[in-house]
Amino acid sequence: MPLDTAKPLVVALLATSATTSSTLFGVHDILSGTCRDWELIVNGRAAASPIQPVVVARTRQPVPAANGVLVHPQAGFADLPEPDVVCITDMFLAPGQDIAGLFEPEVRWIRQRHEAGATIAAVCTGAVLLAQAGLLEGQEATSHWAFCELLGRQYPGTRWLPEKALVTAGVGQRLVMAGSGTSWHTLALYLIARFVGAEEAIQVARLNIIDWSATSPLAYAAVSRTAQIDDPLIARCQEWVALNYQTEGAVGAMVRLSGLAERTFQRRFARATGLAPIDYVHTLRLEEAKQLLESTELPIEAVAFEVGYQDAAFFARLFKRKVCVTPAQYRRRFGALARRLAGVASQG
């Protein structure tokens, strides 16, 4: 969704006693440097960032972070009622650690902000608070690889995907999670790409020497075009097709689910999402194809079949038209990190 440049995007960075300061302030610095640093370093001009990160906690009292650094919040929950995005940067916890009752004010505030329309993002173990808030029931999610199996037992209604670097979920993709370790780079670039623009995200990646082509956050920016939150009937169809996009006749199935006449459904769906139903289905399929091309060695024909296309040639043409590169070119560009890591591992 394009950002109103007259009003900065307010991103609330949640600080708790389990927060690690490196991740908290790393995300803060990346977001606050959007546009600003490129203009200063490359063009020698002063510029403001279109993103306003704000460190927020229960109150404005200093918070001793997990690694001993004293964090001074810029706002308490009562001071920042309507951020555009809430970001839980991480939680320094042991796998399976019982935290029942420790973060009730944070969980309640996260739930309230989501109900108010904010996008909720989590880095690594920050997804624990999303699960506690009840926002991940029936959704796909990711977290640190060491936590996903335990989280799967604690929250069996959520499909945990430790292998994915980035997962978006929920109506309007207003739940965003990055996986293990330094995946906060991925999340920060994704937020910039989604709410500001792909070119601005690339600028940030270049300046900070972030291998965006390997972590591929920009591959997910197109998902934001499928967002809608105002029409419950269409939202129900969105949720169904997100789980059944491989089904033959997915558009017809959504029409039947809606109970509307086909032409009425087509108009209402396009008005709510900005896409015709068939284009919406193609978008979901192509986003999943990107994931498979990045993370697997499946032949292109097999990728096409996995995401619902029986005709691999049609899939290749559609991918090229929508993504502007062929599937093979996409894999070469975005699968580079996996190949490099495999090479390093083989040396050991």
VOPAGU-2260 file (C-alpha; in pm, 1 decimal, decimal comma):
REM VOPAGU-2260
SITE   aa  ch    i         X         Y         Z
SITE  MET   A    0       0,0       0,0       0,0
SITE  PRO   A    1     150,8     335,9     -98,1
SITE  LEU   A    2     257,3     561,8     184,0
SITE  ASP   A    3     109,4     907,2     228,5
SITE  THR   A    4     432,4    1106,5     220,3
SITE  ALA   A    5     268,5    1393,0     409,9
SITE  LYS   A    6     228,6    1163,6     711,6
SITE  PRO   A    7     512,1     936,2     820,1
SITE  LEU   A    8     444,5     569,4     885,6
SITE  VAL   A    9     453,7     522,3    1263,4
SITE  VAL   A   10     621,0     193,7    1359,4
SITE  ALA   A   11     601,3     108,3    1729,9
SITE  LEU   A   12     903,5    -101,3    1834,5
SITE  LEU   A   13     803,7    -295,0    2144,8
SITE  ALA   A   14    1056,0    -300,1    2430,3
SITE  THR   A   15    1024,3    -562,4    2705,3
SITE  SER   A   16    1250,6    -717,8    2964,5
SITE  ALA   A   17    1314,1    -999,1    2712,9
SITE  THR   A   18    1412,3    -767,1    2425,2
SITE  THR   A   19    1768,8    -769,6    2295,2
SITE  SER   A   20    1885,1    -415,7    2235,1
SITE  SER   A   21    2086,0    -499,7    1921,8
SITE  THR   A   22    1775,1    -609,7    1734,1
SITE  LEU   A   23    1554,7    -332,7    1875,0
SITE  PHE   A   24    1790,7     -53,0    1777,4
SITE  GLY   A   25    1903,2    -226,3    1458,6
SITE  VAL   A   26    1547,5    -219,0    1326,0
SITE  HIS   A   27    1510,7     138,0    1452,8
SITE  ASP   A   28    1820,8     253,0    1266,2
SITE  ILE   A   29    1729,1      78,9     939,5
SITE  LEU   A   30    1376,8     222,3     936,2
SITE  SER   A   31    1477,6     573,8    1040,3
SITE  GLY   A   32    1745,0     578,8     768,8
SITE  THR   A   33    1500,0     501,7     486,4
SITE  CYS   A   34    1546,0     760,0     206,7
SITE  ARG   A   35    1732,6     987,5     448,0
SITE  ASP   A   36    2068,6     808,8     430,6
SITE  TRP   A   37    2062,2     751,6      54,2
SITE  GLU   A   38    1992,0    1116,0     -15,4
SITE  LEU   A   39    2264,5    1228,0     224,1
SITE  ILE   A   40    2538,3     987,5     111,8
SITE  VAL   A   41    2465,0     957,3    -259,1
SITE  ASN   A   42    2314,2    1295,0    -344,6
SITE  GLY   A   43    2445,3    1513,1     -62,0
SITE  ARG   A   44    2096,9    1635,4      25,5
SITE  ALA   A   45    1912,7    1640,5     354,9
SITE  ALA   A   46    1594,0    1433,3     360,5
SITE  ALA   A   47    1352,3    1302,7     618,7
SITE  SER   A   48    1262,4     937,5     653,6
SITE  PRO   A   49     903,2     851,3     557,8
SITE  ILE   A   50     905,5     608,0     852,4
SITE  GLN   A   51     893,3     716,9    1216,0
SITE  PRO   A   52    1007,2     434,8    1446,5
SITE  VAL   A   53     908,0     482,7    1811,1
SITE  VAL   A   54    1036,3     267,8    2098,1
SITE  VAL   A   55     732,3     188,2    2311,7
SITE  ALA   A   56     684,5      -0,6    2639,2
SITE  ARG   A   57     419,9     -43,1    2907,8
SITE  THR   A   58     516,8     292,0    3051,8
SITE  ARG   A   59     785,2     547,0    2978,6
SITE  GLN   A   60     997,4     413,1    3262,8
SITE  PRO   A   61    1339,1     271,5    3156,6
SITE  VAL   A   62    1329,9     -99,0    3068,0
SITE  PRO   A   63    1630,1    -321,8    3150,7
SITE  ALA   A   64    1664,4    -528,5    2832,3
SITE  ALA   A   65    1764,7    -894,8    2829,9
SITE  ASN   A   66    2133,2    -820,4    2776,4
SITE  GLY   A   67    2152,7    -555,7    3049,3
SITE  VAL   A   68    2118,2    -244,7    2834,1
SITE  LEU   A   69    1878,0      10,9    2978,9
SITE  VAL   A   70    1621,1     105,2    2714,8
SITE  HIS   A   71    1450,0     442,7    2749,8
SITE  PRO   A   72    1110,8     419,0    2577,1
SITE  GLN   A   73     994,0     714,5    2373,5
SITE  ALA   A   74     631,6     637,0    2458,2
SITE  GLY   A   75     415,5     424,3    2683,2
SITE  PHE   A   76     113,8     230,8    2560,4
SITE  ALA   A   77    -118,4     513,4    2665,0
SITE  ASP   A   78      87,1     768,3    2468,6
SITE  LEU   A   79      75,3     589,9    2132,2
SITE  PRO   A   80    -281,0     471,0    2071,8
SITE  GLU   A   81    -275,0     421,5    1693,7
SITE  PRO   A   82      59,4     320,4    1536,5
SITE  ASP   A   83      45,1     198,0    1177,3
SITE  VAL   A   84     274,1     -96,8    1253,2
SITE  VAL   A   85     369,4    -271,8    1576,2
SITE  CYS   A   86     701,2    -458,2    1565,3
SITE  ILE   A   87     800,3    -713,8    1830,9
SITE  THR   A   88    1170,3    -727,5    1762,2
SITE  ASP   A   89    1250,2   -1050,0    1952,2
SITE  MET   A   90    1223,4   -1224,8    2289,3
SITE  PHE   A   91    1533,1   -1365,0    2460,1
SITE  LEU   A   92    1376,1   -1682,6    2596,8
SITE  ALA   A   93    1467,0   -2046,7    2636,4
SITE  PRO   A   94    1267,1   -2285,3    2415,8
SITE  GLY   A   95     963,5   -2397,4    2613,3
SITE  GLN   A   96    1014,9   -2138,1    2887,3
SITE  ASP   A   97     694,2   -2070,1    3079,2
SITE  ILE   A   98     614,0   -1700,0    3039,8
SITE  ALA   A   99     247,4   -1722,9    3136,9
SITE  GLY   A  100     139,8   -1393,5    3289,5
SITE  LEU   A  101     474,1   -1217,0    3240,2
SITE  PHE   A  102     370,4   -1011,9    2937,9
SITE  GLU   A  103      -5,2    -973,3    2980,6
SITE  PRO   A  104      -3,5    -592,7    2924,3
SITE  GLU   A  105     200,5    -637,1    2604,6
SITE  VAL   A  106     -21,4    -918,5    2475,2
SITE  ARG   A  107    -335,8    -715,9    2546,0
SITE  TRP   A  108    -190,2    -407,1    2375,0
SITE  ILE   A  109     -83,4    -610,4    2068,0
SITE  ARG   A  110    -433,1    -755,7    2036,5
SITE  GLN   A  111    -592,5    -413,3    2069,5
SITE  ARG   A  112    -366,1    -258,6    1807,9
SITE  HIS   A  113    -442,1    -540,4    1565,0
SITE  GLU   A  114    -815,0    -493,5    1621,6
SITE  ALA   A  115    -765,5    -122,3    1551,7
SITE  GLY   A  116    -616,5    -204,9    1210,5
SITE  ALA   A  117    -240,4    -198,4    1269,0
SITE  THR   A  118      -4,2    -438,8    1095,0
SITE  ILE   A  119     169,0    -655,0    1356,8
SITE  ALA   A  120     522,0    -771,4    1278,6
SITE  ALA   A  121     748,1   -1003,7    1475,4
SITE  VAL   A  122    1114,1   -1096,0    1448,0
SITE  CYS   A  123    1228,0   -1443,7    1542,4
SITE  THR   A  124    1094,9   -1536,0    1888,0
SITE  GLY   A  125     872,3   -1228,0    1893,6
SITE  ALA   A  126     609,5   -1453,6    1732,9
SITE  VAL   A  127     554,7   -1602,8    2080,0
SITE  LEU   A  128     360,1   -1290,3    2177,0
SITE  LEU   A  129     155,2   -1306,9    1856,8
SITE  ALA   A  130      59,1   -1662,5    1947,6
SITE  GLN   A  131     -24,7   -1562,5    2304,2
SITE  ALA   A  132    -244,1   -1284,0    2169,0
SITE  GLY   A  133    -446,1   -1544,5    1976,5
SITE  LEU   A  134    -364,5   -1387,5    1640,5
SITE  LEU   A  135    -208,1   -1696,3    1481,9
SITE  GLU   A  136    -491,5   -1945,2    1521,4
SITE  GLY   A  137    -557,8   -2101,6    1182,1
SITE  GLN   A  138    -262,3   -1918,0    1025,0
SITE  GLU   A  139      82,0   -1999,6     892,5
SITE  ALA   A  140     367,2   -1860,1    1102,7
SITE  THR   A  141     740,6   -1869,8    1150,7
SITE  SER   A  142     981,4   -1818,3    1438,6
SITE  HIS   A  143    1330,3   -1927,5    1538,3
SITE  TRP   A  144    1394,9   -2283,8    1420,8
SITE  ALA   A  145    1459,9   -2396,4    1780,2
SITE  PHE   A  146    1113,2   -2282,4    1889,8
SITE  CYS   A  147     883,4   -2394,9    1608,7
SITE  GLU   A  148     841,1   -2757,2    1718,8
SITE  LEU   A  149     751,5   -2653,4    2073,9
SITE  LEU   A  150     525,2   -2377,0    1950,9
SITE  GLY   A  151     352,8   -2631,0    1728,3
SITE  ARG   A  152     264,3   -2835,8    2036,6
SITE  GLN   A  153     155,5   -2531,0    2236,4
SITE  TYR   A  154     -44,2   -2381,3    1948,7
SITE  PRO   A  155    -154,2   -2674,5    1729,5
SITE  GLY   A  156    -397,1   -2453,2    1539,4
SITE  THR   A  157    -103,0   -2272,6    1378,6
SITE  ARG   A  158     111,7   -2414,8    1098,2
SITE  TRP   A  159     470,8   -2332,0    1197,7
SITE  LEU   A  160     720,9   -2304,6     911,3
SITE  PRO   A  161    1078,1   -2276,4    1048,0
SITE  GLU   A  162    1224,5   -2304,0     697,6
SITE  LYS   A  163    1065,9   -1980,5     579,1
SITE  ALA   A  164    1252,2   -1652,2     617,7
SITE  LEU   A  165     933,6   -1449,2     602,6
SITE  VAL   A  166     565,1   -1531,0     643,0
SITE  THR   A  167     267,5   -1299,9     599,1
SITE  ALA   A  168     -70,1   -1409,3     730,3
SITE  GLY   A  169    -418,6   -1301,8     823,8
SITE  VAL   A  170    -672,7   -1086,4     646,7
SITE  GLY   A  171    -488,0    -820,2     452,4
SITE  GLN   A  172    -155,4    -986,1     540,8
SITE  ARG   A  173    -147,5    -772,2     856,4
SITE  LEU   A  174      59,5   -1033,3    1039,6
SITE  VAL   A  175     424,5   -1042,8     931,4
SITE  MET   A  176     687,4   -1272,2    1080,7
SITE  ALA   A  177    1057,1   -1318,2    1009,0
SITE  GLY   A  178    1236,1   -1636,1    1112,4
SITE  SER   A  179    1562,6   -1704,4    1291,1
SITE  GLY   A  180    1851,2   -1488,7    1404,2
SITE  THR   A  181    1935,9   -1184,3    1196,1
SITE  SER   A  182    1615,2   -1214,9     995,5
SITE  TRP   A  183    1531,6    -870,4    1133,2
SITE  HIS   A  184    1711,0    -740,9     821,8
SITE  THR   A  185    1453,0    -923,6     613,8
SITE  LEU   A  186    1162,8    -784,8     813,9
SITE  ALA   A  187    1291,7    -427,4     802,8
SITE  LEU   A  188    1341,5    -440,0     425,9
SITE  TYR   A  189    1001,1    -599,1     379,8
SITE  LEU   A  190     830,2    -319,4     574,8
SITE  ILE   A  191    1011,8     -57,6     367,0
SITE  ALA   A  192     922,3    -232,2      40,9
SITE  ARG   A  193     558,7    -276,8     138,2
SITE  PHE   A  194     484,8      64,5     284,4
SITE  VAL   A  195     733,0     291,4     105,0
SITE  GLY   A  196     854,6     119,9    -211,8
SITE  ALA   A  197    1084,1    -143,4    -359,5
SITE  GLU   A  198    1342,6     106,5    -483,0
SITE  GLU   A  199    1373,7     261,9    -137,5
SITE  ALA   A  200    1424,0     -83,5      14,0
SITE  ILE   A  201    1696,0    -159,3    -240,1
SITE  GLN   A  202    1868,7     168,8    -152,0
SITE  VAL   A  203    1871,3      71,6     217,0
SITE  ALA   A  204    2007,0    -273,2     131,1
SITE  ARG   A  205    2288,0    -126,6     -79,2
SITE  LEU   A  206    2392,6     130,0     179,5
SITE  ASN   A  207    2395,5    -123,0     462,2
SITE  ILE   A  208    2546,5    -408,9     256,5
SITE  ILE   A  209    2242,4    -626,6     322,6
SITE  ASP   A  210    2215,7    -916,5      79,2
SITE  TRP   A  211    1856,9    -843,9     -16,8
SITE  SER   A  212    1884,0   -1068,8    -320,3
SITE  ALA   A  213    1945,2   -1361,6     -88,0
SITE  THR   A  214    1693,6   -1287,0     182,9
SITE  SER   A  215    1446,2   -1168,5     -81,9
SITE  PRO   A  216    1209,8    -951,3     121,5
SITE  LEU   A  217    1108,9    -768,5    -193,0
SITE  ALA   A  218     966,9   -1091,2    -327,2
SITE  TYR   A  219     688,6   -1053,1     -73,5
SITE  ALA   A  220     599,5    -690,0    -140,3
SITE  ALA   A  221     343,3    -787,1    -405,6
SITE  VAL   A  222     138,5    -962,4    -139,2
SITE  SER   A  223      31,9    -624,4      -2,1
SITE  ARG   A  224    -171,9    -571,2    -319,2
SITE  THR   A  225    -406,0    -845,7    -199,6
SITE  ALA   A  226    -487,3    -666,0     123,7
SITE  GLN   A  227    -839,2    -574,4     224,3
SITE  ILE   A  228   -1004,9    -548,5     562,9
SITE  ASP   A  229   -1339,2    -374,6     507,0
SITE  ASP   A  230   -1561,2    -638,8     345,9
SITE  PRO   A  231   -1617,2    -944,1     570,6
SITE  LEU   A  232   -1768,2   -1155,2     293,4
SITE  ILE   A  233   -1472,5   -1097,9      61,8
SITE  ALA   A  234   -1235,1   -1144,5     355,4
SITE  ARG   A  235   -1387,1   -1488,8     408,5
SITE  CYS   A  236   -1321,7   -1572,4      43,6
SITE  GLN   A  237    -965,2   -1445,1      74,0
SITE  GLU   A  238    -901,6   -1666,9     373,6
SITE  TRP   A  239   -1043,5   -1969,7     190,9
SITE  VAL   A  240    -842,7   -1918,5    -126,4
SITE  ALA   A  241    -521,0   -1858,4      70,3
SITE  LEU   A  242    -553,4   -2218,0     192,3
SITE  ASN   A  243    -688,8   -2361,9    -134,2
SITE  TYR   A  244    -524,6   -2165,0    -416,6
SITE  GLN   A  245    -409,5   -2489,8    -581,5
SITE  THR   A  246    -769,6   -2603,9    -622,7
SITE  GLU   A  247    -896,9   -2618,9    -978,6
SITE  GLY   A  248   -1175,2   -2369,0   -1030,2
SITE  ALA   A  249   -1074,0   -2160,6    -727,6
SITE  VAL   A  250   -1261,8   -1855,8    -854,7
SITE  GLY   A  251   -1581,3   -2053,5    -904,7
SITE  ALA   A  252   -1543,7   -2197,2    -555,9
SITE  MET   A  253   -1515,7   -1846,5    -411,2
SITE  VAL   A  254   -1827,8   -1741,6    -601,2
SITE  ARG   A  255   -2018,5   -2032,4    -448,7
SITE  LEU   A  256   -1879,0   -1956,8    -103,5
SITE  SER   A  257   -1989,5   -1594,0    -131,5
SITE  GLY   A  258   -2345,7   -1681,1    -229,2
SITE  LEU   A  259   -2342,0   -1391,3    -478,0
SITE  ALA   A  260   -2417,0   -1389,4    -847,0
SITE  GLU   A  261   -2089,7   -1428,6   -1040,0
SITE  ARG   A  262   -2087,0   -1077,4   -1188,8
SITE  THR   A  263   -2173,8    -923,7    -852,0
SITE  PHE   A  264   -1894,8   -1122,8    -686,7
SITE  GLN   A  265   -1642,4   -1019,0    -953,2
SITE  ARG   A  266   -1724,0    -649,0    -906,6
SITE  ARG   A  267   -1730,4    -667,1    -527,3
SITE  PHE   A  268   -1404,6    -862,5    -507,3
SITE  ALA   A  269   -1224,3    -619,6    -739,2
SITE  ARG   A  270   -1358,3    -320,5    -545,8
SITE  ALA   A  271   -1238,1    -469,3    -214,5
SITE  THR   A  272    -894,2    -593,8    -322,5
SITE  GLY   A  273    -801,7    -396,6    -633,0
SITE  LEU   A  274    -762,0    -722,9    -827,7
SITE  ALA   A  275    -991,3    -940,6   -1032,7
SITE  PRO   A  276   -1043,9   -1278,6    -859,4
SITE  ILE   A  277    -834,4   -1469,5   -1113,8
SITE  ASP   A  278    -549,9   -1217,8   -1081,5
SITE  TYR   A  279    -570,7   -1257,3    -704,5
SITE  VAL   A  280    -534,2   -1635,5    -737,2
SITE  HIS   A  281    -238,7   -1591,2    -974,6
SITE  THR   A  282     -76,0   -1354,3    -721,6
SITE  LEU   A  283    -102,5   -1609,3    -441,8
SITE  ARG   A  284      30,8   -1887,1    -665,4
SITE  LEU   A  285     323,9   -1681,1    -789,8
SITE  GLU   A  286     420,8   -1575,7    -437,7
SITE  GLU   A  287     433,7   -1942,1    -336,4
SITE  ALA   A  288     630,8   -2020,9    -652,7
SITE  LYS   A  289     885,8   -1757,8    -550,7
SITE  GLN   A  290     926,6   -1931,4    -214,5
SITE  LEU   A  291     984,5   -2267,7    -384,0
SITE  LEU   A  292    1230,9   -2122,4    -633,3
SITE  GLU   A  293    1425,8   -1959,4    -350,8
SITE  SER   A  294    1435,3   -2252,2    -111,6
SITE  THR   A  295    1425,2   -2572,3    -319,2
SITE  GLU   A  296    1590,2   -2730,9    -621,4
SITE  LEU   A  297    1261,4   -2851,7    -769,8
SITE  PRO   A  298    1255,5   -2837,7   -1151,4
SITE  ILE   A  299    1055,9   -2545,3   -1289,3
SITE  GLU   A  300     789,0   -2788,6   -1415,1
SITE  ALA   A  301     751,2   -2930,6   -1064,2
SITE  VAL   A  302     724,1   -2582,3    -913,2
SITE  ALA   A  303     447,6   -2502,0   -1161,3
SITE  PHE   A  304     259,3   -2817,4   -1063,0
SITE  GLU   A  305     306,0   -2754,6    -689,1
SITE  VAL   A  306     139,9   -2412,4    -710,6
SITE  GLY   A  307    -150,8   -2528,7    -925,1
SITE  TYR   A  308     -42,0   -2496,5   -1290,2
SITE  GLN   A  309     -64,0   -2808,9   -1505,5
SITE  ASP   A  310      91,3   -2625,6   -1802,7
SITE  ALA   A  311     451,5   -2535,4   -1717,3
SITE  ALA   A  312     488,4   -2319,9   -2029,9
SITE  PHE   A  313     187,2   -2110,5   -1927,6
SITE  PHE   A  314     333,2   -2078,2   -1576,8
SITE  ALA   A  315     667,4   -1959,5   -1717,3
SITE  ARG   A  316     500,5   -1698,6   -1939,2
SITE  LEU   A  317     280,1   -1574,5   -1655,4
SITE  PHE   A  318     574,9   -1557,0   -1415,5
SITE  LYS   A  319     780,4   -1357,0   -1665,3
SITE  ARG   A  320     492,8   -1116,3   -1729,1
SITE  LYS   A  321     413,9   -1058,8   -1361,3
SITE  VAL   A  322     761,3   -1074,3   -1203,6
SITE  CYS   A  323     960,2    -936,3   -1499,2
SITE  VAL   A  324    1215,8   -1219,7   -1489,0
SITE  THR   A  325    1186,3   -1584,8   -1584,3
SITE  PRO   A  326    1156,7   -1850,0   -1308,8
SITE  ALA   A  327    1513,7   -1961,7   -1380,7
SITE  GLN   A  328    1645,0   -1605,1   -1358,5
SITE  TYR   A  329    1456,0   -1552,8   -1033,9
SITE  ARG   A  330    1607,2   -1868,7    -885,3
SITE  ARG   A  331    1959,0   -1765,5    -985,2
SITE  ARG   A  332    1914,9   -1423,6    -828,0
SITE  PHE   A  333    1734,5   -1513,4    -507,5
SITE  GLY   A  334    1873,6   -1859,4    -443,0
SITE  ALA   A  335    2233,3   -1735,9    -427,1
SITE  LEU   A  336    2261,9   -1738,8     -48,2
SITE  ALA   A  337    2147,5   -2101,2     -16,7
SITE  ARG   A  338    2408,0   -2210,3    -270,3
SITE  ARG   A  339    2683,7   -2014,8     -96,5
SITE  LEU   A  340    2595,1   -2164,0     242,0
SITE  ALA   A  341    2592,3   -2513,8      93,3
SITE  GLY   A  342    2942,6   -2450,6     -39,4
SITE  VAL   A  343    3065,0   -2334,2     300,7
SITE  ALA   A  344    2911,1   -2636,1     472,9
SITE  SER   A  345    3080,8   -2874,7     231,4
SITE  GLN   A  346    3420,9   -2734,3     332,1
SITE  GLY   A  347    3369,8   -2848,0     691,0
